[in-house]
């Protein structure tokens, strides 16, 4: 109740149950308000005691937030600190990288449309940029409270935070209210998990490129989930069977894929490839080429050399290959130590 006027704040229903007995009032106006919870079941109705008076002053419209600068990690669909493990026919639209680790196993030859970088200058720069973006988000004010269960919730642009783990069962709607540049930041001090077939629905101009998930722990998606945004996680990211992510999976730890589909990050233009030896910090796409000769498989491969496990394509052909230039992926052989498990 605001003043002497009563109006609905938020509610559940037979088709939109509120888990955890909580909901978010997105229409607060300046002034004093109290809240009364009313339970309805068939012909039975019971109202709780009024809450304490809540005084709201000033503009309560969610304040616009800026996107974090992804820097060199922008070209990566998948970036891991230790390793990437894939099973099944995954599809990755952008680059895949690991740093300071150097292992990517189970990838089909045509899984990655972009480049593969294992502990080289490009993946190192990308991980440095991802760490910086994560610290940027960590250093911001916590913003509005996020309920533990995101299913059935609609959020407008802004920054949202939960001290606890986040669950998504069903649909989370992100409403840009007609502003295609609007940014959504959703952060958790714990974990993020989705149930099977859960999804993030973008409406009224919301863009996948403007959605950011900051997770202090692990991320795990149920099969057939359809998610949106860039995930920056300290813990492992596990994308369940047939999960579609319109964005990026960037983890300080490992990334596991199971016939996952990562879209939305365009592969680098071949014309942008730099053929000179890279500097310690590449200044743009394609600056990861090296003058080192590409490694030649042998029975005595140096164990410090980064390895990528490429399996045959799902439908191999018996036709003779046409002679021509052979694409080369250059892998640096530097192995680095990591001293901390935090961004």
C-alpha positions as CSV (number, residue, x, y, z in Angstrom):
1,X,0.0,0.0,0.0
2,X,1.4,3.4,-1.0
3,X,-0.2,6.1,1.1
4,X,-3.9,5.3,1.2
5,X,-3.8,3.5,-2.2
6,X,-3.4,-0.2,-2.6
7,X,-2.0,-1.7,-5.8
8,X,-0.5,-5.1,-6.8
9,X,3.2,-5.2,-6.4
10,X,4.1,-8.7,-7.7
11,X,2.4,-12.0,-7.7
12,X,2.5,-15.6,-8.6
13,X,-0.2,-17.8,-10.2
14,X,-1.0,-21.3,-11.2
15,X,1.3,-21.0,-14.2
16,X,3.9,-18.8,-12.6
17,X,4.7,-20.0,-9.1
18,X,7.2,-18.0,-7.1
19,X,9.8,-20.3,-5.7
20,X,11.3,-19.4,-2.3
21,X,8.2,-17.3,-1.5
22,X,9.7,-14.2,-3.0
23,X,9.1,-11.8,-5.8
24,X,10.4,-8.4,-7.0
25,X,8.4,-5.2,-7.0
26,X,9.6,-3.4,-10.1
27,X,7.1,-0.5,-9.9
28,X,8.1,1.3,-6.6
29,X,7.5,5.0,-6.5
30,X,8.9,7.6,-4.1
31,X,7.2,7.8,-0.8
32,X,6.2,5.5,2.1
33,X,4.9,2.0,1.3
34,X,4.0,-1.1,3.2
35,X,3.5,-4.6,1.8
36,X,0.9,-7.3,2.6
37,X,1.2,-10.8,1.4
38,X,-2.2,-12.4,0.5
39,X,-2.5,-16.1,-0.2
40,X,-5.3,-17.4,-2.3
41,X,-6.3,-21.0,-2.8
42,X,-9.6,-21.7,-4.6
43,X,-12.2,-20.0,-2.4
44,X,-9.8,-19.5,0.5
45,X,-8.0,-16.2,1.1
46,X,-5.7,-15.2,3.9
47,X,-3.7,-11.9,4.3
48,X,-0.5,-11.6,6.3
49,X,0.4,-8.7,8.6
50,X,1.6,-5.5,7.0
51,X,5.3,-5.2,6.6
52,X,7.3,-2.4,8.2
53,X,7.0,0.9,6.4
54,X,9.4,1.3,3.5
55,X,10.5,4.8,2.6
56,X,11.6,5.3,-1.0
57,X,13.1,8.6,-2.1
58,X,14.4,9.9,-5.4
59,X,14.4,8.1,-8.7
60,X,13.9,4.4,-8.3
61,X,14.3,3.6,-12.0
62,X,17.2,1.2,-12.5
63,X,20.3,3.2,-13.4
64,X,21.9,2.4,-16.7
65,X,25.1,0.4,-16.4
66,X,28.0,0.2,-18.8
67,X,29.3,-2.9,-20.4
68,X,32.7,-4.2,-19.1
69,X,35.5,-4.0,-21.6
70,X,36.2,-7.5,-22.9
71,X,39.3,-6.4,-24.8
72,X,41.2,-9.3,-26.4
73,X,38.7,-11.8,-25.1
74,X,36.0,-10.4,-27.3
75,X,36.9,-12.7,-30.2
76,X,36.6,-15.9,-28.0
77,X,33.5,-18.0,-27.8
78,X,35.3,-20.3,-25.3
79,X,38.2,-19.4,-23.1
80,X,39.5,-21.5,-20.2
81,X,42.4,-21.3,-17.7
82,X,43.2,-25.0,-17.5
83,X,41.6,-27.0,-20.3
84,X,38.7,-27.5,-22.7
85,X,37.0,-30.9,-22.9
86,X,34.4,-31.6,-25.6
87,X,32.1,-34.6,-26.3
88,X,29.8,-34.9,-29.3
89,X,29.3,-32.5,-32.2
90,X,29.7,-29.1,-30.7
91,X,29.7,-25.9,-32.8
92,X,31.8,-22.8,-31.8
93,X,31.4,-19.7,-33.9
94,X,34.4,-17.7,-32.6
95,X,37.9,-18.5,-31.2
96,X,38.7,-21.1,-28.6
97,X,41.6,-20.6,-26.2
98,X,43.3,-22.0,-23.1
99,X,45.8,-20.1,-20.9
100,X,47.9,-20.8,-18.9
101,X,46.8,-24.4,-19.5
102,X,47.4,-25.9,-23.0
103,X,44.9,-28.7,-23.5
104,X,41.8,-28.9,-25.7
105,X,40.4,-32.5,-26.1
106,X,37.6,-34.1,-28.1
107,X,37.1,-31.4,-30.6
108,X,35.9,-32.4,-34.1
109,X,38.0,-30.9,-36.9
110,X,35.1,-28.7,-38.0
111,X,33.9,-27.7,-34.5
112,X,35.6,-24.3,-34.3
113,X,34.9,-21.7,-36.9
114,X,37.5,-19.3,-35.5
115,X,41.0,-19.9,-34.4
116,X,42.4,-22.3,-31.7
117,X,45.0,-20.7,-29.3
118,X,46.7,-22.9,-26.7
119,X,48.9,-21.0,-24.2
120,X,50.1,-18.5,-26.8
121,X,50.2,-14.7,-26.9
122,X,46.7,-14.4,-28.1
123,X,45.1,-16.6,-25.4
124,X,47.3,-15.1,-22.7
125,X,46.1,-11.6,-23.7
126,X,42.5,-12.8,-23.8
127,X,42.7,-14.3,-20.3
128,X,44.3,-11.1,-19.0
129,X,41.4,-9.1,-20.6
130,X,38.8,-11.5,-19.1
131,X,40.3,-11.2,-15.7
132,X,40.2,-7.4,-16.0
133,X,36.5,-7.5,-17.1
134,X,35.7,-9.7,-14.1
135,X,37.4,-7.4,-11.7
136,X,35.5,-4.4,-13.2
137,X,32.2,-6.1,-12.5
138,X,33.3,-7.2,-9.0
139,X,34.3,-3.6,-8.2
140,X,30.8,-2.2,-9.0
141,X,28.0,-1.7,-6.6
142,X,25.9,-4.8,-6.1
143,X,22.8,-3.3,-7.6
144,X,19.3,-4.8,-7.1
145,X,18.8,-8.1,-5.4
146,X,18.3,-11.2,-7.5
147,X,16.0,-14.0,-6.3
148,X,17.6,-17.4,-6.1
149,X,15.1,-18.8,-8.6
150,X,15.1,-16.8,-11.9
151,X,12.4,-18.8,-13.6
152,X,9.3,-16.7,-14.3
153,X,11.2,-13.4,-13.5
154,X,11.3,-10.4,-15.8
155,X,14.2,-8.0,-15.4
156,X,14.7,-4.5,-16.9
157,X,18.2,-3.1,-17.7
158,X,20.5,-2.7,-14.7
159,X,22.9,-4.5,-12.4
160,X,21.6,-7.4,-10.3
161,X,23.3,-9.4,-7.6
162,X,22.8,-12.4,-5.3
163,X,24.8,-13.6,-2.4
164,X,23.6,-17.1,-3.0
165,X,23.5,-19.6,-5.9
166,X,21.2,-18.8,-8.8
167,X,18.8,-21.4,-10.3
168,X,17.0,-21.1,-13.6
169,X,14.0,-23.4,-14.1
170,X,11.9,-22.3,-17.0
171,X,12.2,-18.8,-18.6
172,X,14.0,-15.6,-17.5
173,X,12.9,-12.6,-19.5
174,X,15.2,-9.6,-20.1
175,X,13.2,-6.6,-21.2
176,X,15.2,-3.7,-22.7
177,X,12.2,-1.4,-22.7
178,X,12.9,-0.4,-26.3
179,X,16.6,0.5,-25.7
180,X,18.8,-1.7,-27.9
181,X,21.9,-0.4,-26.0
182,X,20.6,-1.4,-22.6
183,X,23.0,-3.6,-20.5
184,X,22.1,-6.4,-18.0
185,X,24.6,-7.5,-15.4
186,X,23.6,-10.6,-13.3
187,X,26.1,-11.7,-10.7
188,X,26.3,-14.4,-8.0
189,X,28.7,-14.9,-5.2
190,X,28.1,-18.6,-5.5
191,X,27.0,-20.7,-8.5
192,X,24.7,-20.7,-11.5
193,X,22.7,-23.8,-12.5
194,X,19.9,-24.2,-15.1
195,X,17.3,-27.0,-15.3
196,X,16.8,-28.9,-18.6
197,X,15.1,-26.8,-21.4
198,X,15.5,-23.5,-19.5
199,X,16.0,-20.4,-21.5
200,X,16.7,-16.6,-21.4
201,X,14.1,-14.7,-23.5
202,X,15.1,-11.3,-24.9
203,X,12.3,-8.8,-25.5
204,X,11.8,-5.1,-26.6
205,X,15.3,-4.7,-28.1
206,X,17.4,-6.6,-25.6
207,X,20.7,-7.8,-27.2
208,X,22.7,-10.9,-26.3
209,X,25.9,-8.8,-26.6
210,X,24.8,-6.6,-23.7
211,X,24.1,-9.4,-21.2
212,X,26.8,-10.4,-18.7
213,X,26.8,-13.1,-16.1
214,X,29.5,-12.8,-13.3
215,X,29.7,-16.0,-11.3
216,X,32.2,-16.6,-8.4
217,X,31.7,-20.4,-8.5
218,X,30.8,-22.9,-11.1
219,X,28.2,-22.8,-14.0
220,X,26.3,-25.9,-15.1
221,X,23.5,-26.0,-17.6
222,X,20.8,-28.6,-18.1
223,X,20.3,-30.3,-21.4
224,X,18.6,-28.3,-24.2
225,X,19.0,-25.0,-22.3
226,X,19.0,-21.8,-24.4
227,X,21.1,-19.1,-22.7
228,X,22.2,-15.6,-23.6
229,X,25.2,-13.5,-22.7
230,X,28.9,-13.5,-21.8
231,X,29.6,-15.8,-18.8
232,X,32.6,-14.8,-16.7
233,X,33.2,-17.5,-14.1
234,X,35.9,-18.3,-11.6
235,X,34.9,-22.0,-11.5
236,X,34.3,-24.5,-14.2
237,X,31.7,-23.9,-16.9
238,X,29.8,-27.1,-18.0
239,X,27.4,-26.7,-20.9
240,X,25.1,-29.7,-20.9
241,X,23.9,-31.6,-23.9
242,X,22.6,-29.5,-26.7
243,X,22.9,-26.3,-24.8
244,X,22.9,-23.2,-26.9
245,X,24.8,-20.1,-25.6
246,X,24.4,-16.9,-27.6
247,X,27.6,-15.4,-26.2
248,X,30.8,-16.5,-24.5
249,X,31.9,-19.1,-21.9
250,X,35.0,-17.6,-20.2
251,X,36.3,-19.5,-17.2
252,X,39.4,-19.2,-15.0
253,X,39.1,-22.9,-14.6
254,X,37.9,-25.4,-17.3
255,X,35.1,-25.4,-19.9
256,X,33.3,-28.7,-20.8
257,X,31.0,-28.9,-23.8
258,X,28.6,-31.7,-24.7
259,X,27.3,-31.2,-28.2
260,X,26.9,-27.6,-27.3
261,X,26.3,-24.7,-29.7
262,X,28.0,-21.4,-29.1
263,X,26.9,-18.6,-31.4
264,X,27.1,-14.9,-31.7
265,X,30.9,-14.4,-31.9
266,X,32.0,-13.9,-35.5
267,X,35.3,-15.6,-36.6
268,X,38.2,-13.3,-37.2
269,X,38.8,-12.0,-40.8
270,X,41.6,-13.9,-42.5
271,X,42.8,-10.6,-43.9
272,X,43.5,-9.4,-40.4
273,X,46.1,-12.1,-39.7
274,X,49.5,-10.8,-38.7
275,X,52.3,-12.8,-40.2
276,X,55.0,-11.3,-38.1
277,X,56.2,-12.5,-34.7
278,X,53.7,-11.4,-31.9
279,X,54.5,-8.9,-29.2
280,X,53.8,-9.9,-25.6
281,X,50.4,-8.1,-25.8
282,X,48.7,-8.4,-29.2
283,X,46.9,-5.2,-30.1
284,X,44.1,-6.7,-32.1
285,X,42.5,-9.6,-33.9
286,X,44.9,-11.9,-35.8
287,X,48.0,-10.7,-34.0
288,X,48.8,-14.1,-32.6
289,X,50.8,-15.6,-35.4
290,X,54.4,-16.7,-34.6
291,X,57.5,-17.3,-36.5
292,X,58.1,-20.6,-34.7
293,X,57.6,-23.6,-36.9
294,X,54.4,-25.5,-36.3
295,X,54.9,-28.7,-34.3
296,X,55.3,-31.9,-36.2
297,X,53.7,-35.0,-34.7
298,X,56.2,-37.6,-33.4
299,X,56.4,-40.4,-30.9
300,X,58.7,-38.2,-28.8
301,X,56.6,-35.0,-28.6
302,X,57.8,-32.6,-25.9
303,X,55.3,-32.9,-23.0
304,X,55.4,-29.1,-22.5
305,X,54.0,-28.5,-26.0
306,X,50.3,-27.5,-26.0
307,X,48.1,-30.2,-27.4
308,X,44.8,-30.1,-29.2
309,X,42.8,-33.3,-29.5
310,X,41.2,-33.1,-33.0
311,X,38.9,-36.0,-33.9
312,X,37.7,-36.7,-37.5
313,X,34.6,-34.8,-38.7
314,X,31.3,-36.4,-38.0
315,X,31.0,-37.4,-41.7
316,X,34.4,-38.2,-43.1
317,X,34.8,-38.4,-46.9
318,X,36.9,-40.9,-48.9
319,X,37.6,-38.4,-51.7
320,X,41.2,-37.6,-52.4
321,X,42.2,-34.2,-51.0
322,X,42.9,-31.5,-53.5
323,X,46.5,-30.3,-53.4
324,X,46.9,-26.8,-52.1
325,X,48.1,-24.7,-49.2
326,X,47.6,-26.4,-45.8
327,X,46.2,-24.2,-43.0
328,X,48.5,-24.0,-40.0
329,X,47.6,-23.4,-36.4
330,X,50.7,-22.1,-34.6
331,X,51.0,-23.2,-31.0
332,X,53.5,-21.7,-28.6
333,X,55.4,-24.1,-26.4
334,X,55.6,-21.9,-23.3
335,X,54.1,-23.4,-20.1
336,X,53.2,-20.8,-17.4
337,X,52.4,-21.2,-13.7
338,X,49.3,-19.7,-12.1
339,X,49.6,-18.5,-8.6
340,X,46.0,-17.8,-7.7
341,X,42.5,-19.2,-8.3
342,X,40.7,-15.8,-8.3
343,X,40.3,-13.2,-11.1
